[in-house]
Amino acid sequence: MTRGRYGCLVPLVAAAVCPHPPLLVPEVAGAAASELDDLRAACDVAVARLLDSAATSVLVIGADDHSADLDYPFRGSLAPWGVPLEVRLGEHPDPSVGTDHLPLSLLVGAWLLARQPTARTGGVHWRMTTVAADEPVETCADLGARLDSHQPWALLVMGDGSACRGEKAPGYADPRADAYDEGVARALADADLDALLSLDPGLSAQLRVAGRAPWQVLAGAARAAGGGWRGELRYHAAPYGVGYLVANWERA
């Protein structure tokens, strides 16, 4: 937590967890877009619930090759995934100001937020941060504890589960993958901070998990905010051999 302009503590009030497959975007998926209709709908509900919280500042966090706070406003393109679709979050009159190249995790996060009605997104202060995919657990937790805002804030946490759920999965089949994702699903459903912080970086890398570091940032932020948390798991499946999980956390 952090102290606001009146000296009172301003807490993390809510969080949502979503995956970031580029096929979540219908224009990228093309004729196969309907295959992820359920996942897309779950993400929309989770993000809407996040924006219906008391938060007036939303921070989007996802994995990249390094940890950094990005400059507002945020712009990116899905051209590397075959569609010249521009994604924007926030506006500034000077086009030279801001971040022009978003990693996939934040690009999909911005796309999910942009899908929401302006009534929900109006007046929200947007922030974006990356966490290095190989950051140690303690560093991720500390990053979460140090995230702050001068107003009630929320986290949109972007990250996929294991990519080894079957012979057609990007990482082929690994017998450890199902149990790993089941453990994450339980942790998200129960808002279990210790379970998320116990995820092993080595095993996570072997299973090609993109969400381990962002989930542990979430755990660090929730622990620093204090109090109890209530989780709701909205989606847990592996339609393409990759574990996709959607959840909301709110104060108990």
C-alpha positions as CSV (number, residue, x, y, z in Angstrom):
1,M,0.0,0.0,0.0
2,T,1.0,3.6,-0.3
3,R,0.0,7.0,1.2
4,G,-2.3,9.1,-0.9
5,R,-2.4,12.9,-1.1
6,Y,-4.3,13.1,2.2
7,G,-1.9,10.9,4.1
8,C,-4.3,7.9,4.2
9,L,-3.3,4.4,2.9
10,V,-4.5,3.7,-0.6
11,P,-4.9,-0.1,-1.1
12,L,-4.9,-2.5,-3.9
13,V,-8.7,-3.0,-4.2
14,A,-9.0,-5.7,-6.9
15,A,-7.2,-7.8,-9.5
16,A,-8.0,-9.8,-12.6
17,V,-5.9,-12.6,-14.2
18,C,-6.2,-13.3,-18.0
19,P,-4.0,-15.2,-20.5
20,H,-2.6,-13.5,-23.6
21,P,-2.7,-15.8,-26.7
22,P,-2.8,-13.7,-29.8
23,L,-5.6,-15.9,-31.1
24,L,-7.8,-14.3,-28.4
25,V,-8.1,-11.4,-30.9
26,P,-10.7,-12.5,-33.5
27,E,-9.0,-10.7,-36.3
28,V,-5.9,-12.8,-35.6
29,A,-7.8,-16.1,-35.2
30,G,-9.8,-15.6,-38.4
31,A,-12.1,-18.5,-39.1
32,A,-11.0,-20.2,-35.8
33,A,-12.2,-17.2,-33.7
34,S,-15.2,-19.1,-32.4
35,E,-12.9,-21.8,-30.8
36,L,-12.0,-19.3,-28.1
37,D,-15.4,-17.7,-27.6
38,D,-15.7,-19.0,-24.1
39,L,-12.3,-17.8,-23.1
40,R,-12.9,-14.4,-24.7
41,A,-16.2,-14.0,-22.8
42,A,-14.6,-15.0,-19.5
43,C,-11.8,-12.4,-20.0
44,D,-14.4,-9.7,-20.8
45,V,-16.4,-10.5,-17.7
46,A,-13.2,-10.5,-15.6
47,V,-12.0,-7.2,-16.9
48,A,-15.5,-5.7,-16.6
49,R,-15.6,-6.8,-12.9
50,L,-12.1,-5.3,-12.4
51,L,-13.3,-1.9,-13.8
52,D,-16.5,-2.0,-11.7
53,S,-14.3,-2.0,-8.6
54,A,-13.5,1.2,-6.7
55,A,-10.2,1.5,-8.6
56,T,-9.5,4.7,-10.5
57,S,-6.0,3.5,-11.5
58,V,-5.3,0.2,-13.3
59,L,-1.9,-1.3,-13.7
60,V,-1.4,-3.9,-16.4
61,I,1.5,-6.3,-15.8
62,G,2.9,-9.0,-18.0
63,A,6.1,-10.9,-18.6
64,D,8.9,-9.7,-21.0
65,D,12.6,-10.1,-21.3
66,H,13.2,-7.4,-18.7
67,S,11.4,-5.5,-15.9
68,A,10.4,-1.9,-16.6
69,D,7.7,0.7,-16.1
70,L,6.4,1.8,-19.5
71,D,5.6,5.4,-20.6
72,Y,2.0,6.5,-21.0
73,P,0.2,6.4,-23.4
74,F,0.6,2.8,-24.8
75,R,0.6,1.8,-28.4
76,G,1.3,-1.5,-30.2
77,S,0.4,-3.5,-33.2
78,L,-0.6,-7.1,-33.9
79,A,1.2,-7.0,-37.2
80,P,3.8,-9.6,-36.0
81,W,0.9,-12.0,-35.6
82,G,-0.4,-11.4,-39.1
83,V,-2.9,-8.6,-38.7
84,P,-2.0,-4.9,-39.0
85,L,-4.3,-4.1,-36.1
86,E,-3.3,-1.1,-33.9
87,V,-4.0,-1.2,-30.2
88,R,-4.0,1.9,-28.0
89,L,-4.5,2.6,-24.4
90,G,-4.6,6.3,-23.4
91,E,-4.1,9.4,-25.5
92,H,-1.6,12.2,-25.7
93,P,-1.5,15.2,-28.1
94,D,2.2,14.6,-28.8
95,P,2.7,11.4,-30.9
96,S,6.3,11.2,-29.8
97,V,5.3,10.6,-26.2
98,G,4.6,7.2,-24.9
99,T,5.5,3.5,-25.6
100,D,5.1,2.3,-29.2
101,H,6.1,-1.4,-28.9
102,L,4.3,-3.5,-26.3
103,P,5.2,-7.1,-25.5
104,L,2.4,-9.6,-26.4
105,S,1.3,-9.9,-22.7
106,L,0.6,-6.1,-22.5
107,L,-0.6,-5.8,-26.0
108,V,-3.4,-8.3,-25.4
109,G,-4.1,-6.7,-22.0
110,A,-4.5,-3.3,-23.7
111,W,-6.8,-4.9,-26.3
112,L,-9.0,-6.4,-23.6
113,L,-9.3,-3.1,-21.8
114,A,-10.1,-1.3,-25.1
115,R,-13.0,-3.7,-25.6
116,Q,-14.8,-2.3,-22.6
117,P,-17.5,0.4,-22.9
118,T,-16.2,3.9,-22.4
119,A,-18.5,4.3,-19.4
120,R,-16.2,1.8,-17.6
121,T,-12.9,3.1,-18.9
122,G,-13.6,6.8,-18.7
123,G,-11.5,8.6,-16.1
124,V,-9.3,5.6,-15.4
125,H,-5.5,6.2,-15.1
126,W,-3.6,3.5,-17.0
127,R,-0.2,2.2,-16.1
128,M,1.8,-0.7,-17.6
129,T,4.8,-2.6,-16.2
130,T,6.8,-5.6,-17.4
131,V,8.4,-8.2,-15.2
132,A,11.3,-10.3,-16.5
133,A,10.1,-13.9,-17.1
134,D,13.1,-15.2,-15.2
135,E,13.0,-12.9,-12.2
136,P,13.4,-14.8,-8.9
137,V,10.4,-15.3,-6.7
138,E,11.6,-12.8,-4.1
139,T,12.1,-10.2,-6.7
140,C,8.6,-10.7,-8.1
141,A,7.1,-10.5,-4.7
142,D,9.1,-7.4,-3.9
143,L,8.0,-5.7,-7.1
144,G,4.4,-6.4,-6.2
145,A,4.9,-4.9,-2.8
146,R,6.5,-1.8,-4.2
147,L,3.8,-1.1,-6.8
148,D,1.9,2.0,-5.7
149,S,-0.6,4.6,-6.7
150,H,-2.0,7.9,-5.3
151,Q,-5.6,6.5,-5.7
152,P,-7.4,3.2,-5.2
153,W,-5.9,0.9,-7.8
154,A,-6.3,-2.5,-9.4
155,L,-4.1,-5.0,-11.2
156,L,-4.7,-6.7,-14.6
157,V,-2.3,-9.6,-14.5
158,M,-1.5,-11.2,-17.9
159,G,0.0,-14.7,-18.2
160,D,-0.5,-18.2,-19.7
161,G,-0.1,-21.5,-17.9
162,S,2.0,-24.4,-19.1
163,A,2.5,-24.9,-22.8
164,C,3.0,-28.7,-22.5
165,R,-0.6,-30.0,-22.3
166,G,-0.5,-32.6,-25.1
167,E,1.4,-33.8,-28.1
168,K,0.2,-30.8,-30.2
169,A,1.2,-28.2,-27.6
170,P,4.0,-25.8,-28.3
171,G,6.2,-27.5,-25.8
172,Y,4.9,-31.0,-26.6
173,A,3.5,-33.2,-23.8
174,D,4.9,-33.1,-20.3
175,P,3.3,-35.3,-17.6
176,R,3.9,-32.5,-15.0
177,A,1.9,-29.9,-16.9
178,D,-1.6,-30.9,-15.8
179,A,-0.8,-30.9,-12.1
180,Y,1.1,-27.6,-12.4
181,D,-2.0,-25.8,-14.0
182,E,-4.4,-27.5,-11.5
183,G,-2.3,-26.0,-8.7
184,V,-2.4,-22.6,-10.2
185,A,-6.1,-22.8,-10.8
186,R,-6.7,-23.7,-7.1
187,A,-4.4,-20.9,-6.0
188,L,-6.3,-18.4,-8.1
189,A,-9.7,-19.7,-7.0
190,D,-8.7,-19.5,-3.3
191,A,-6.6,-16.3,-3.5
192,D,-3.8,-18.4,-2.1
193,L,-0.7,-16.1,-1.9
194,D,1.6,-18.8,-0.5
195,A,0.7,-21.2,-3.3
196,L,1.5,-18.7,-6.0
197,L,4.8,-17.7,-4.3
198,S,5.7,-21.4,-4.1
199,L,5.7,-21.9,-7.9
200,D,9.2,-23.0,-8.9
201,P,10.9,-20.8,-11.5
202,G,12.9,-23.7,-12.9
203,L,9.9,-26.0,-13.4
204,S,7.8,-23.1,-14.7
205,A,10.5,-22.4,-17.4
206,Q,10.6,-26.1,-18.3
207,L,6.8,-26.1,-18.8
208,R,7.0,-22.8,-20.8
209,V,4.8,-21.0,-18.3
210,A,4.4,-17.3,-19.2
211,G,2.4,-16.3,-16.1
212,R,4.7,-17.4,-13.2
213,A,6.4,-14.1,-12.6
214,P,3.3,-11.9,-13.1
215,W,1.3,-14.2,-10.8
216,Q,3.9,-13.8,-8.1
217,V,3.9,-10.0,-8.5
218,L,0.2,-10.2,-7.8
219,A,0.8,-12.3,-4.7
220,G,3.4,-9.8,-3.5
221,A,1.0,-6.9,-4.1
222,A,-1.9,-8.6,-2.3
223,R,0.3,-9.5,0.6
224,A,1.5,-5.9,1.0
225,A,-2.1,-4.6,0.8
226,G,-3.0,-6.8,3.7
227,G,-6.4,-8.1,4.7
228,G,-8.2,-11.1,3.3
229,W,-8.9,-11.8,-0.4
230,R,-11.6,-13.7,-2.2
231,G,-10.9,-15.4,-5.5
232,E,-13.2,-16.5,-8.3
233,L,-11.9,-18.8,-11.1
234,R,-13.8,-18.0,-14.3
235,Y,-12.0,-20.2,-16.8
236,H,-9.5,-23.1,-16.8
237,A,-8.8,-25.1,-19.9
238,A,-6.1,-25.9,-22.5
239,P,-7.8,-25.7,-25.9
240,Y,-4.5,-25.6,-27.8
241,G,-2.3,-27.5,-25.3
242,V,-1.6,-24.2,-23.4
243,G,-3.2,-23.7,-20.0
244,Y,-5.4,-20.6,-20.0
245,L,-6.8,-19.3,-16.6
246,V,-9.1,-16.4,-15.9
247,A,-9.8,-15.2,-12.4
248,N,-10.9,-12.2,-10.3
249,W,-9.6,-11.3,-6.8
250,E,-11.5,-9.0,-4.5
251,R,-11.2,-8.0,-0.9
252,A,-13.0,-10.4,1.4
